[in-house]
Amino acid sequence: MPEISHAPIMNVLNGEIAPRPPVWFMRQAGRYLPEYRALRAEKGGFLDLVYDVKAAIEVTLQPLRRFDFDAAILFSDILVVPYAMGQHLWFEEGEGPRLSPKMLDATLESLQAAPERLEPIFRTVTGVKAQLSPDKALLGFAGSPWTVATYMIAGQGSREQAEARRLAYREPERVTALINAIAETTIGYLRAQIDAGADAVQLFDSWAGSLSPRQFEQLVIAPNAKIVAALKQSHPTTPVIGFPKGAGGKLATYARETGVDAIGVDETVDPEWAHAALPRHLPVQGNLDPLALVTGGPQLHDAVARILKAFAGRPHIFNLGHGIVPDTPLIHVQAVLAQIRA
């Protein structure tokens, strides 16, 4: 079993209320950093960077060197899971990821699993952990099954996830089988990340908000509960953060029924409502609007102050409501950190 981390963020994930919240930002390792852009230009495509272990370690650590965040998050991508399940994965410049064959047309049985495609990710985790100071935590992650399934079904991302949603209505058993297969692969993937050195893991469900209430129960809550239960069985001391973006009023049900140790709140959720609606002992992560971070000025200062005030009475990790965007001024990140740490 890996050694238990006592980094400040881990204390919060274990239920402590900190004098000031620890901070990390979703997508903090990426295109808003000039040092990342330079390395990307040297190494080539995004997937090349993910699978270059030395480069992926460097990218993971870059934001901590610049901003002294309280946690590093593994530099990788949620789509390495379908890649390991046997789909082909590539990135089109300026357009995003592509997967083939589309599961809209193919069967699970037609895929030839390639679990070795995950091995470089675990080596990255081990390499990052070896370089982190004891007061910093390392977060692993995976995409939640519904969000991963939307990419696998359509072969690419989409704003409305229409093909996956239609298939879920038309052939619910087929989609459930895909969701279960993704969940099983994800359990093994996250267990291996933890064994390699991850102190906590986050489940990203970026498209959770696109589903009807019944489908949310079936395709978001049920598979995430399965993943959490399996991780608790094998790694009972490792916190699991759930991030069901767009869940809104279903957040409390998600928190209760999945068994996550902390819940990420997106930028559309009123932090005062979230504090009142969620269990008081539950650590909450969030939820600054990434576009407020881009804009800066008094609006940014007020938004940060409101979040800090709303979550002052509970375990809280300060974060964005979704990923940091590429045109974020570095000086605005510095301003937020100075305000939190004042």
N, C-alpha and C positions, 0 to 999 in steps of 0.2 A: 504493500500500500504506500502511496506517496506521502511525504511528510506534510502535515497540516500547516498551512500558511497562517501567519498572524499579522499580515498586512492590514492596515486600517480598513480597507474596503471589505476584507473578509470578516472583520468584527461586525460591520454593519450587516453583511449578508447573513450573519448568524444572530441578528436581532438586536444589536446594540445601537443606541442613539448617540451619534458622534457630535462633538461640539461644533464641528463644521463638516458638511457632507464630503466624502471622497468624490472624486470626479474622474470620469472618462467619457469619451465621445464615440458614439457609433460612427464607423468608417473613419476613425481618427488617423489611421494609416492610409494615405491615399493622395488624390490628385490636388488637394489644396496646398500641399507641401512642395516647395521647389526641390528639395532633396529627393523626394519621391519621383517627381517628373524627370529629374536628371537620370536616376537609376533606371526608370522605365525606358527612357530613350536609349540607354546603353544596352539593356537586356532584350528589348523587343516587345512582343505581345504580352498581354495581361497574364495569360495562362503560363507563358514561359517564366514569368516572374514568380507566380505561385509555386511552380515546380522546381525552381532553382532554390534549393534549401538555404544556401548562404544569403542570397538576395532576399528571400522571404523573411529570414531572421532580421536582416537589416531594416527592412520596411516596417516590421512589427515594432522595432525599437525606436525608430526615428521620432515619433511624436512624444515619447517620454523624454528623449534627450532635449527636445526643443521646449516642451511645456511642463515637464515633470508631472504628468498625469499619474493618478494613483493606481492605474492598471493598464497593462498592455492587452490588446486583443489580437489574437492570432490573425495574421494576414493570409487569407485564403478566400474561398468562394463557396456558397451553399451548393453549387452545382457539381462539386467534386463527388457528391453522393450518387447522383444518377450516372456520372461518368464511371464510378466504381461498379454500378449495377449493370453496366454494359452499353449504355448509350454513347454515341460519339459526341464530343463536346469541343466547340471552338468559339472564338469571339470574332465577330465582324467589326472592323474598325468603324467607330462612330455609331454603331447600331446595337451592340450588345451581344449576349450569348446566343448560341444556336445549338440545338440538340437534335440528333437523328438516331434511329427512326422516331418519328412522332408516335407517342403512345396512343394517339387518336386512331392510328392505323395499324399499330403493331401490338403484339401480345407480350406479356411478361416472359413467357416461355421462350420467346425468340431472342431475348437478350442473353449474352454470355458474360457473366459476372467477371469483373477484373479487380478484385480487392487490392491487388498490389499497387493500384493507382493511388491508394491512400497513404502508402508508406512514407513518401516524402513529407506529407503533412505532419506526421508524427515526429519525424526527425526535426522539422522546424520547431515544433513545440518544445522538444528537449533542448534544442540549441538556444531558444529564447530564454527558457527557464534558467539555464546555466549562466546567463548574463544579467539576469534581473537582480536588483538589490532586494534584501529581505523585506523592505517596506512596500514593495510593489507586488501586485498580484498578476497572474497570467490567466486570461479568460479564453477558453476555447468556445467553439460554437458550431451549430449546424442549423440548416433550415428546417422548419417544422414540416411535417409530411404534406399538408395541404398546399403550402406555398411551393414546395419542390415539385409536387404533382402537377401544378399548373404549367410549369416550364416543360416538364416531361411530356405532357399531353399535347401542348401546342407547338413544342419545339423551339419556343422562344418566349420572352416576356410579353405581357399585354396589360393594359390598364384595367380592363374590365374582366379579364380571365374568362371570357365568354365561352370558349371552346371547352374548357375544363368544367365550367358550371353547367353547360348544356349536357355534357356527358354524365355528370353526376346525377342529373334528373333522369336522363334517358336510360343509363345503364349503371344504377347505383352499386350493384354487386361488383362490377368491373372496376369502378373507381375505388371502392372499399378495399379490394384486393391489392390495388396499386399502393394505396395509402399504407396498408399493413406491411407491404414489402419495403417501402421506404422507411417505415418506423423500425423494422428489424435491422436494416442496414445502419440506420442512424444510431441505434443503441450500441452496436459494436464500434461504430466510429467514435462516439463520444467516450465510451469506456476506454478506448485506446488513447484518446487525447488526455484523459485524466491520468492514465498510467504513465504517459510520457511527460507529465508535469503540469497540466492545467489545474489551477486552483479552484475554478468554478467554470460552468459552461452556460451559454445562453442559447435558447431556442428562438430563432427568428421566424415569426409568422407574418411576413409583410403583407399578405393578401387575406388575412383572417376576416377583415371587414367586408369582404365581397359576398359573404354567404348569408343565406336565410337563417333564422334562429335554429331550426331543426338541423340543417346541414352543419351549422356551427358546432352543435353538440356532437354530431357524428364524425365530422371531418377535421375539426380542430381540437375540441376538448378530449374526445376519446383517444386519439393516437398520441397526443401530448401526455395524457395521463399514463398511458402505457409506457412511454419512454421514461418519464419521471420515476415511475414505480420500479422499472428495471434498473435504472441508475442508483436508486436508493437501496436496492437489494445488494448491488455489487460495490457501491461507493457511498455508504450512508453519510459520510461527513462532507461530501462535495456539494456545495449549493448549486441549484439549477435556477436560472433566471428565465422566466417566460416573457416573451414580447409579442403579444397578439395585436399587431397594429390594426386600428380601425374597429376594435372590439367594442369601444364605447360603453354602453350600459351593461354589456355582458362581461365586463372585467371582473366583477366580484364572483360571478359564477365560474368563470375560467380559473380564478385564483383558488376557489374552494375545491373544484372538482379535479383539477390537474395535479394539485399537490405541490406546485412550484414553491421554491423557497423565497423568491422575490419576483416582483412583476414590473415590467417596463411599461410606461405610460406614454402614448404618443402625444404630439403637440395639439391635437384637437380636443383633448380632455381637460376640463377645468381642474386644476390641481386641488382646489378646495373641495370640489365634489369627490375627487378620487380619495382624498384623505378621509372624508366622511363615509364613503361607501365601502372602502376596503378594510379588512381586519386591521386593527390598530397595531398588532404585533408584526404585520407583514412588511418587510422592506419594500420600498417603492423606488423605482429608478426613472428619472426623467426630469422635466419633459419640455425643455426649451425648444421653441420653433427654430429649425435650422435657418429659415429665412430671416428671423430676427437677428440671428448671429451674423448673417451677411450684412444686414442694414446697419447695425450698431447704434450708437448715440443713446439719448434718453430712453427711447423705446426698449432697447436691449437691457439697459440698466433696470428699468421698471419690471420687465418680464422676469429677469433673474431674481429680483427682490421678492416678487409675488410667489414664485416657486419656493424659494427658501422659507418664506413665512408660512406657506400652506403646509409644508412637510416638516416643519420644525419639531413637531411632537412625535415623530416616528423615525424608525431607521430609514435613512434616505441616501441614495446615491445620485448625485447630480449628473445629468446627461441630457442629450438632445432628445427630441421626440421622434427623430428618425436620423438618417445618416447625414453627416456634414457634407455640404455641397462644394464643388470644386472652386467656385469663385469667392469663397469665404476669406476675408482679409485676416491675416495672421494677428494683426493688432487687436482685432475684436475677440479672438480667442484669449489673448493675454488679458484683455480687460475683464472678461468674465471670470477667469481664474483669480485675478486680483480682487475682484468684488467678493467672491466666495471665501477667499482665504484672508480677507482683511480682519 
